Amino acid sequence: MNSDIKRILEKVRDGNLSVEEALLAIKKQPFEDIGYARVDMHRGIRQGAAEVIYGAGKTPEQITGIVDAMKRNGQETILITRLSPKSARIVSLEHEMDYHEEAGIGIIGEMPKPDGIGKIVVATGGTSDIPVAEEAALTAQVHGNEVVRLYDVGVAGLHRLLACMDDIMDASVIIAIAGMEGALASVIGGLADCPVIAVPTSVGYGASFQGVSALLSMLNSCASGVSVVNIDNGYGAGYLASRINHMEAH
């Protein structure tokens, strides 16, 4: 069941919310038109996860206005992706925000307690993949997941990954992030008994074609159970991993 609706019904059951208040919460306006954006207020009810602000291409003032609309409509935790340091400084003047510059992530409000069915492992081939990995990891945490980070465990030194087999086998979902030839996803896919989400990164020398080489390698993985998101799309991987990790929880 959708997590937002479930929480509303639980409050009614426990006597903390009247039937009329619950009906109002469910029937509230599905979006708020603020001129330059139509902020989706029903996404949490439809999909189980509230709308996220994509910061690239938006002015700090537009971001601030969208945050204001979300807060007016009761959104407690707000995730902003691809947020530049300059925009983060300006938004922070209006809203208290935890900014992670390496990942380009801004978080307004408190992190929710993990309520998924298990742990999400985020693994990278190298240190250069960490910015994308942090985007994925923080996205998953904002959506209520426990995250285990395994960084710099690429196939150039396979023993580093094999030393982490307890974490690999204990995961409910694994996000495998790598550039170059993107082999990490296939290796993990051949070891793990859970879904693996592969994220190609634009890390690599000339013939890697800014991540296209890793993307094609991951798409052609011979390991079953490996899905692939777009190049450098840490957010998409973190969101998908959260959806999988909540399949039985709600």
Residue pairs with C-beta under 8 A, 6 or more apart in sequence:
1 250
2 44
2 45
2 46
2 47
2 48
2 250
3 44
3 48
3 115
3 144
3 246
3 249
3 250
4 44
4 45
4 48
4 50
5 26
5 45
6 250
8 17
8 22
8 25
8 26
9 22
11 17
11 22
12 18
12 19
12 22
17 25
26 45
28 41
28 73
29 41
29 73
30 40
30 41
30 42
31 38
31 39
31 40
31 41
31 42
32 38
32 39
32 41
32 69
32 72
32 73
34 65
34 66
34 69
36 62
36 65
37 62
37 65
37 66
37 69
39 51
39 66
39 69
39 70
39 73
40 51
41 51
41 70
41 73
41 75
43 49
43 50
43 51
44 50
44 51
44 75
48 243
48 246
48 250
49 143
49 239
49 242
49 243
50 70
50 75
50 77
50 78
51 70
51 75
52 78
52 79
52 80
52 81
52 139
52 235
52 239
53 63
53 66
53 67
53 78
53 79
53 80
53 81
54 81
54 82
55 63
55 80
55 81
55 82
55 83
55 84
55 87
55 104
55 106
56 81
56 82
56 84
58 66
58 87
59 87
60 86
60 87
60 90
60 91
61 90
63 80
63 83
63 87
63 91
64 90
64 91
64 94
64 95
67 78
67 80
67 91
67 94
67 95
67 108
70 78
71 78
75 109
76 109
76 110
77 107
77 108
77 109
77 110
77 111
77 112
77 142
78 107
78 108
78 109
79 105
79 106
79 107
79 138
79 139
79 142
80 91
80 97
80 105
80 106
80 107
80 108
81 104
81 105
81 135
81 139
81 235
82 104
83 91
83 99
83 104
83 105
83 106
84 104
85 99
85 101
88 97
88 99
88 101
88 106
91 97
91 106
92 99
95 108
96 108
97 106
97 107
97 108
98 106
98 107
98 108
99 105
99 106
99 107
100 106
100 107
100 134
100 138
102 130
102 131
102 134
103 131
103 134
103 135
103 137
103 138
103 234
104 131
104 135
105 134
105 135
105 138
105 139
107 138
107 142
111 141
111 142
112 142
112 143
112 144
113 144
114 141
114 144
114 145
114 146
115 144
115 246
115 249
116 144
116 145
116 146
116 172
116 242
116 245
116 246
116 249
117 172
117 245
117 246
117 247
117 248
117 249
118 146
118 170
118 171
118 172
118 173
118 245
119 145
119 146
119 147
119 148
119 167
119 170
119 171
119 172
120 137
120 140
120 145
120 146
120 147
120 148
120 171
120 172
120 173
120 174
120 175
120 238
120 241
120 242
120 245
121 147
121 148
121 149
121 150
121 167
121 168
121 171
121 173
121 174
121 175
122 133
122 136
122 137
122 140
122 147
122 148
122 149
122 150
122 174
122 175
122 177
122 238
123 133
123 150
123 151
123 153
123 161
123 164
123 174
123 175
123 176
123 177
123 184
123 188
124 130
124 132
124 133
124 150
124 151
124 152
124 153
124 154
124 177
124 178
124 184
125 152
125 153
125 154
125 155
125 156
125 177
125 178
125 179
125 180
125 182
125 183
125 184
126 152
126 154
126 178
126 179
126 180
126 203
127 151
127 152
128 179
128 201
128 203
129 151
129 177
129 178
129 179
129 201
129 203
130 151
131 234
132 177
132 199
132 201
132 232
132 233
132 234
133 149
133 151
133 175
133 177
133 234
134 234
135 234
135 235
135 238
136 175
136 177
136 199
136 234
136 235
136 237
136 238
136 241
137 147
137 149
137 175
137 234
137 238
138 238
139 234
139 235
139 237
139 238
139 239
139 242
140 147
140 175
140 238
140 239
140 241
140 242
140 245
141 147
143 238
143 239
143 242
143 246
144 242
144 246
145 241
145 242
145 245
145 246
148 167
148 171
150 161
150 164
150 167
150 168
152 160
153 160
153 161
153 164
153 184
154 160
154 161
154 178
154 180
154 183
154 184
155 161
155 183
155 184
155 187
158 187
161 168
161 184
161 187
161 188
161 191
165 191
168 174
168 188
168 191
168 192
169 191
169 192
169 193
171 192
171 194
172 194
172 244
172 245
173 194
173 195
173 196
173 197
173 241
173 244
173 245
174 188
174 192
174 194
174 195
174 196
174 197
175 196
175 197
175 199
175 237
175 238
175 241
176 184
176 185
176 188
176 189
176 196
176 197
176 198
176 199
176 226
177 184
177 198
177 199
177 201
177 234
177 237
178 184
178 185
178 198
178 199
178 200
178 201
178 203
178 214
179 200
179 201
179 202
179 203
179 204
179 208
179 211
179 214
180 203
180 204
180 205
180 208
180 213
180 214
181 208
181 213
181 214
181 217
182 198
182 200
182 213
182 214
182 215
182 217
182 218
183 217
185 196
185 198
185 217
185 218
185 221
185 223
185 226
185 228
186 217
186 218
186 221
186 222
186 223
186 226
187 223
188 196
188 223
189 196
189 198
189 221
189 223
189 224
189 225
189 226
190 223
192 225
194 225
195 225
195 227
195 244
196 223
196 225
196 226
196 227
197 226
197 227
197 228
197 229
197 237
197 240
197 241
198 218
198 221
198 226
198 227
198 228
198 229
199 228
199 229
199 232
199 233
199 234
199 237
200 211
200 212
200 214
200 215
200 217
200 218
200 228
200 230
200 231
200 232
201 211
201 214
201 231
201 232
202 208
202 210
202 211
202 231
202 232
203 211
204 210
204 211
204 213
204 214
207 213
208 214
210 231
211 231
211 232
212 231
214 231
215 228
215 230
215 231
218 226
218 228
219 228
221 228
227 240
229 236
229 237
229 240
230 236
